[in-house]
Structures are given as C-alpha cells and as structure tokens.
Amino acid sequence: MGINTMVTTDSNDGLKEALPKKSFSSIIRRGITDSGQSVYSIAKATNIPQPVISRFYNGKRDNIRLDVLEKLCEYLGFTLERVSK
C-alpha cells in the first residue's frame, strides 16, 4: 500500500475540494499569484529561504521537502493530506 499526497483547498461554500492532479509547483505558483504577495514577503513570513521558494515558483525545481511544502500550503490556505492508495 503506497502513500500519495494530495493538496486540497476550502471552497467558498466551506466544502473541501481536491485540486486536480498537477505538479505541486503549479499549485503553489497559483497560490502565490492569487495571494498577491511577493515570493520575498512569503519567504519572510514562513521563514523559508527565498531562493527555495523562487526556484520552485519559477519551475526550476520540481521537488521540495515535505516540511517546506507543508509550511507553504498552510500559509497559502491549502491543506496537505496523505492519502493511502
């Protein structure tokens, strides 16, 4: 039995919806863009090094440590869930 990770977001009506299967970088990129904040300000607020977020945001990096992804998801209002297959 493998473990996958799924990102969900709360819709305006309060129901959780699973985001379509995309790379985490595209989901985080959308979250950052929708927040209207700069990568720098998010890095300062989350205490994640700005180059880490920037490389991920710009698609120069497809992988990210789970703890960093969890911080970004929490800050951007996403929920990260582990789902059993």
URRAJO-V244251 format. One record per backbone hydrogen bond with DSSP energy under -1.0 kcal/mol. CO is the residue of the C=O (numbers start at 1). NH is the residue of the N-H. If there is no record, write none. Layout:
<<CO/NH> <CO/NH>>
//
This chain:
<<2/85> <4/83> <6/81> <7/19> <8/79> <9/17> <11/14> <15/11> <17/9> <23/27> <24/28> <25/29> <26/30> <27/31> <28/32> <29/33> <30/34> <31/35> <38/42> <39/43> <40/44> <41/45> <42/46> <43/47> <43/48> <49/53> <50/54> <51/55> <52/56> <53/57> <54/58> <55/60> <56/59> <65/69> <66/70> <67/71> <68/72> <69/73> <70/74> <71/75> <72/76> <73/78> <79/8> <81/6> <83/4>>
//
